[in-house]
Amino acid sequence: MFLQSVENQDYALMQALFLLLTVAVLVAILVADGATALLDPRTRDRS
């Protein structure tokens, strides 16, 4: 789909795809950080 939008110079579709990809990467990073915080005992609060 991305290559077709490049060939057709559909800039709105390219922007939407880049935005979707960016949001997906940010969500993946947040999930990984949350999993690390829960599973790694070195990152837990030592009170």
C-alpha positions in Angstrom: 0.0 0.0 0.0 2.8 2.4 0.9 4.6 1.8 -2.5 1.4 2.4 -4.3 0.9 5.7 -2.5 4.5 6.7 -3.4 4.0 5.9 -7.0 0.7 7.8 -7.1 2.1 10.7 -5.1 -0.7 10.3 -2.6 0.9 12.4 0.2 -2.1 12.2 2.5 -2.0 8.4 2.6 1.8 8.4 3.1 1.4 10.8 6.1 -1.4 8.6 7.5 0.8 5.4 7.2 3.8 7.1 8.8 1.6 8.3 11.6 0.2 4.8 12.1 3.6 3.4 12.1 4.9 6.0 14.6 2.0 5.3 17.0 2.5 1.5 16.7 6.2 1.9 17.6 5.4 4.2 20.6 2.8 1.8 21.9 5.3 -1.1 21.5 7.9 0.9 23.5 5.4 1.7 26.2 4.4 -2.0 26.5 8.1 -3.1 26.6 8.9 -0.5 29.3 5.8 -1.6 31.4 6.8 -5.2 31.1 10.4 -4.4 32.1 9.1 -2.5 35.1 6.9 -5.4 36.2 9.3 -8.3 35.5 12.8 -6.9 36.4 13.3 -6.8 40.2 16.1 -4.3 39.8 13.7 -1.6 38.7 11.3 -2.0 41.6 11.0 0.6 44.4 13.2 -0.4 47.3 11.2 1.0 50.3 
